[in-house]
Amino acid sequence: MRRMRAFCPGHVTGFFEICRGEDLLSTGSRGAGFNTSLGATSEVSVKDAARQKVSVRIAGEEHRAEVTKHALRYLLGKDRLEVRVSTRLDLPLSQGFGMSAAGSMSASLALAEILGLGTNDAYEAAHVADIVCGGGLGDVSGLAAGGAEVRVRPGLPPIGEVRRFDGTPRLSLAVIGRRLRTKGVLTDAVKAAAINRHGAAMVRRLLDRPTFEDFTALSWSFATATGLASSAVKEVVRSLPSGDGGSMSMLGNSVFTTASAKELRKVVPKRTAVYECRVDSKGPRVI
């Protein structure tokens, strides 16, 4: 049996534009976001088998993990192998922290290493799985760039183009409400139209002044203009200390802010999950 472990950062998007391409690799989003030091760690074990089998456990429990399984089968092709994955997530699923992509990418990177494939193969598998399964559009492209980034041209690089900009080293995150299903938002015609109308403008404005402060301000304008931010998210962001920016993590009932965790806890409901992290510039890696 062969084993390998890999880590993938989380990824938060502040604003975006939905971009459907001619194929899966050119499909994605234009937008901006950042990688987080909290992410997903996967241990992958592989052994010969009579037929192909892929299983995934998250926090010790069997999980459907549709995106991860699709990515791993993409890498396996027709190989008759049994693949077992054990993943630990540092942040919740379906809250705009890119955990679906992080889990998929960490497992794909570990499996690619075992199979003697390249890192680009792992990125391709994770990107395709994210698009096909409706987990997201631009997380894997953002993860490929690392740090704080602007997705200038949609799709997985080198088809897509991603530019990094200087990002703040420390951030606080909080979950404010129930999970949001990314697929449900992306397939809603009214919401998609609002997202594209405002997202394209935000990308142009950030490229003129690519700073984390401007990114955060534009993200908040996007969250409110599109109607995606709930009343609870609005209340928290508007209550943050003067001088500390914040916005909604796309797509989740959650927020990110430059305020400290201590300050954030003062303005969120009691028993709210609050996390401290840094902007991660290293990207996915075997550990």
LINZIPE-V183223 format. One record per residue. N is the residue number from 1. RES is the residue in one letter. PSI is psi in whole degrees, 0 to 359 (999 if undefined). Layout:
N;RES;PSI
N;RES;PSI
//
This chain:
1;M;135
2;R;138
3;R;150
4;M;147
5;R;148
6;A;154
7;F;142
8;C;131
9;P;160
10;G;172
11;H;127
12;V;129
13;T;135
14;G;323
15;F;159
16;F;165
17;E;130
18;I;126
19;C;108
20;R;119
21;G;185
22;E;337
23;D;178
24;L;325
25;L;337
26;S;354
27;T;144
28;G;223
29;S;155
30;R;141
31;G;197
32;A;152
33;G;198
34;F;155
35;N;145
36;T;147
37;S;343
38;L;133
39;G;225
40;A;136
41;T;126
42;S;136
43;E;127
44;V;131
45;S;143
46;V;136
47;K;158
48;D;148
49;A;164
50;A;333
51;R;162
52;Q;134
53;K;133
54;V;126
55;S;147
56;V;131
57;R;133
58;I;125
59;A;37
60;G;357
61;E;141
62;E;135
63;H;147
64;R;314
65;A;56
66;E;316
67;V;315
68;T;314
69;K;320
70;H;317
71;A;316
72;L;320
73;R;327
74;Y;318
75;L;324
76;L;329
77;G;236
78;K;8
79;D;134
80;R;88
81;L;152
82;E;123
83;V;125
84;R;134
85;V;134
86;S;116
87;T;139
88;R;126
89;L;132
90;D;344
91;L;161
92;P;153
93;L;155
94;S;34
95;Q;21
96;G;17
97;F;7
98;G;26
99;M;328
100;S;313
101;A;322
102;A;318
103;G;316
104;S;316
105;M;320
106;S;318
107;A;320
108;S;320
109;L;318
110;A;317
111;L;319
112;A;321
113;E;317
114;I;319
115;L;355
116;G;23
117;L;171
118;G;166
119;T;323
120;N;328
121;D;321
122;A;317
123;Y;316
124;E;316
125;A;316
126;A;320
127;H;311
128;V;316
129;A;319
130;D;318
131;I;310
132;V;319
133;C;357
134;G;23
135;G;333
136;G;185
137;L;321
138;G;2
139;D;314
140;V;322
141;S;319
142;G;321
143;L;325
144;A;330
145;A;324
146;G;166
147;G;211
148;A;135
149;E;156
150;V;124
151;R;98
152;V;319
153;R;132
154;P;159
155;G;168
156;L;129
157;P;143
158;P;358
159;I;312
160;G;164
161;E;129
162;V;131
163;R;136
164;R;152
165;F;163
166;D;129
167;G;152
168;T;144
169;P;335
170;R;141
171;L;164
172;S;144
173;L;149
174;A;142
175;V;122
176;I;328
177;G;196
178;R;161
179;R;148
180;L;137
181;R;110
182;T;316
183;K;322
184;G;323
185;V;315
186;L;334
187;T;2
188;D;115
189;A;319
190;V;313
191;K;319
192;A;321
193;A;318
194;A;319
195;I;312
196;N;323
197;R;315
198;H;328
199;G;318
200;A;319
201;A;322
202;M;322
203;V;313
204;R;318
205;R;323
206;L;324
207;L;333
208;D;325
209;R;80
210;P;73
211;T;159
212;F;327
213;E;315
214;D;321
215;F;314
216;T;316
217;A;317
218;L;324
219;S;318
220;W;321
221;S;318
222;F;313
223;A;322
224;T;320
225;A;325
226;T;347
227;G;12
228;L;331
229;A;128
230;S;168
231;S;325
232;A;318
233;V;316
234;K;316
235;E;318
236;V;311
237;V;319
238;R;344
239;S;359
240;L;151
241;P;146
242;S;133
243;G;347
244;D;117
245;G;162
246;G;164
247;S;184
248;M;139
249;S;124
250;M;126
251;L;105
252;G;160
253;N;66
254;S;165
255;V;156
256;F;150
257;T;156
258;T;354
259;A;155
260;S;162
261;A;324
262;K;315
263;E;322
264;L;320
265;R;336
266;K;338
267;V;1
268;V;159
269;P;154
270;K;148
271;R;16
272;T;137
273;A;121
274;V;137
275;Y;146
276;E;139
277;C;176
278;R;163
279;V;123
280;D;125
281;S;358
282;K;331
283;G;180
284;P;142
285;R;149
286;V;139
287;I;999
//
